[in-house]
Amino acid sequence: MKIMDFLNPDAVTADLQAKTKDDAIKELVDLLSKAGSVKEKDKLSKILMSREALGSTGIGSGVGIPHGKCDGVKELTAAFALSPKGVNFDSLDGEPVHIFFLLVAPQDSAGPHLKALARISRLLKDRVFRESLKQCKDEKSILRLIEDEDTKRH
């Protein structure tokens, strides 16, 4: 499974404006909504916030992977955002999050959802890749970098 199989290219931003965890999640959900991947924004935001209440999806090293399952979603889909300033996301290492992947799956899809999480985590373990992502100034360069990395590590 490649990230480009589920990342919606229209739900990518190099300039996340949020300063708080709640706002970051809302902004990521907005990206997916504007790209046509989700219809019920409020419902999805609530699902994601309940998931965060169980434990932060800020996995450390400046990375956050908020995720959840929602019956209003037809297929596995993701949004990506860079936060130049960083967001306090209650990360495991206490560091601000600069790289966000929002992953949303249909209610009944455990397999693809877990595979996608594993794929994202694996790629983002690479410090050089993370640093390269943080240097991206626009959506095109983000997508190009993710695609290149996807191809190299398939």
C-alpha positions as CSV (number, residue, x, y, z in Angstrom):
1,M,0.0,0.0,0.0
2,K,1.3,3.4,-0.9
3,I,0.4,6.7,0.7
4,M,-0.6,8.1,-2.6
5,D,-3.3,5.4,-2.8
6,F,-5.3,7.1,0.0
7,L,-3.9,10.7,0.3
8,N,-6.3,13.1,-1.3
9,P,-4.0,15.4,-3.3
10,D,-6.7,18.2,-2.9
11,A,-6.5,17.9,0.9
12,V,-2.9,19.0,1.3
13,T,-1.6,22.3,2.7
14,A,1.9,23.6,3.4
15,D,0.6,26.2,5.8
16,L,-1.6,25.0,8.6
17,Q,-2.8,28.0,10.7
18,A,-4.0,26.2,13.8
19,K,-2.4,26.9,17.1
20,T,-4.2,24.3,19.2
21,K,-4.9,20.6,18.9
22,D,-8.7,21.2,18.4
23,D,-8.1,23.8,15.7
24,A,-5.6,21.6,13.9
25,I,-8.1,18.7,13.8
26,K,-10.8,21.0,12.5
27,E,-8.5,22.5,9.9
28,L,-7.5,19.0,8.7
29,V,-11.2,17.9,8.6
30,D,-11.9,21.1,6.6
31,L,-9.2,20.1,4.0
32,L,-10.9,16.7,3.5
33,S,-14.3,18.3,3.4
34,K,-13.3,20.9,0.7
35,A,-11.7,18.1,-1.3
36,G,-15.0,16.2,-1.2
37,S,-13.8,13.2,0.9
38,V,-16.0,13.8,3.9
39,K,-19.5,15.2,4.3
40,E,-20.2,15.4,8.1
41,K,-17.4,17.6,9.4
42,D,-18.7,18.1,12.9
43,K,-19.3,14.4,13.4
44,L,-15.9,13.5,12.1
45,S,-14.2,16.2,14.3
46,K,-16.0,14.7,17.4
47,I,-14.8,11.2,16.5
48,L,-11.3,12.4,16.1
49,M,-11.4,14.4,19.4
50,S,-12.8,11.3,21.3
51,R,-9.9,9.3,19.8
52,E,-7.4,12.0,21.1
53,A,-9.0,11.7,24.6
54,L,-7.8,8.1,24.7
55,G,-4.2,9.2,24.1
56,S,-2.5,11.7,21.8
57,T,-1.8,10.7,18.2
58,G,1.2,13.0,18.4
59,I,3.7,10.2,18.1
60,G,6.9,12.3,18.6
61,S,9.6,13.7,16.4
62,G,7.2,16.5,15.3
63,V,4.6,14.1,13.8
64,G,0.9,13.8,14.5
65,I,-1.4,11.2,12.9
66,P,-4.9,11.9,14.1
67,H,-7.1,9.1,12.8
68,G,-10.6,7.6,13.2
69,K,-13.4,5.7,11.6
70,C,-16.6,7.3,10.4
71,D,-19.6,5.8,8.7
72,G,-19.9,8.9,6.5
73,V,-16.7,8.0,4.7
74,K,-16.8,5.6,1.7
75,E,-13.1,4.8,1.4
76,L,-9.9,5.2,3.3
77,T,-8.8,8.8,2.8
78,A,-6.1,11.1,4.2
79,A,-5.2,14.8,4.4
80,F,-1.7,16.2,5.0
81,A,-0.6,19.4,6.5
82,L,2.6,21.2,7.5
83,S,2.6,23.6,10.4
84,P,5.5,25.9,10.0
85,K,5.1,27.2,13.6
86,G,4.2,23.8,15.1
87,V,1.2,22.9,17.3
88,N,1.1,21.8,20.9
89,F,-0.5,18.4,20.3
90,D,0.2,16.7,23.6
91,S,2.8,14.6,21.8
92,L,4.5,11.7,23.5
93,D,7.8,13.6,23.5
94,G,6.3,16.9,24.5
95,E,7.5,18.5,21.2
96,P,5.3,20.6,18.9
97,V,3.9,18.8,15.8
98,H,4.9,20.2,12.4
99,I,3.8,17.2,10.2
100,F,0.2,16.1,10.2
101,F,-1.4,13.1,8.5
102,L,-5.2,12.9,9.1
103,L,-6.4,9.4,8.3
104,V,-10.1,8.5,8.1
105,A,-11.5,5.1,7.3
106,P,-15.0,3.7,6.8
107,Q,-16.5,2.1,10.0
108,D,-15.9,-1.5,8.8
109,S,-12.4,-1.2,7.5
110,A,-9.8,-2.4,10.1
111,G,-7.3,-3.9,7.7
112,P,-6.7,-1.0,5.3
113,H,-6.8,1.5,8.1
114,L,-4.1,-0.3,10.1
115,K,-1.9,-0.8,7.0
116,A,-2.2,2.9,6.1
117,L,-1.2,3.9,9.7
118,A,1.8,1.5,9.5
119,R,2.9,2.8,6.2
120,I,2.7,6.5,7.3
121,S,4.6,5.6,10.5
122,R,7.3,3.7,8.7
123,L,8.0,6.6,6.2
124,L,7.9,9.2,9.0
125,K,10.4,7.3,11.1
126,D,13.1,8.5,8.6
127,R,14.6,11.8,10.0
128,V,15.8,12.9,6.5
129,F,12.3,12.5,5.0
130,R,10.7,14.4,7.9
131,E,13.3,17.2,7.6
132,S,12.7,17.3,3.8
133,L,9.0,17.5,4.3
134,K,9.4,20.4,6.7
135,Q,11.4,22.3,4.0
136,C,8.5,22.1,1.5
137,K,7.0,25.5,0.7
138,D,4.0,24.4,-1.3
139,E,1.5,21.6,-1.9
140,K,3.2,20.5,-5.2
141,S,6.6,19.9,-3.5
142,I,4.9,18.0,-0.7
143,L,3.1,15.7,-3.0
144,R,6.2,15.2,-5.2
145,L,8.3,14.3,-2.1
146,I,5.7,11.9,-0.7
147,E,5.4,10.2,-4.2
148,D,9.2,9.8,-4.5
149,E,9.4,8.4,-1.0
150,D,6.5,6.0,-1.7
151,T,8.2,4.7,-4.8
152,K,11.6,4.3,-3.2
153,R,10.2,2.3,-0.2
154,H,7.6,0.2,-1.8
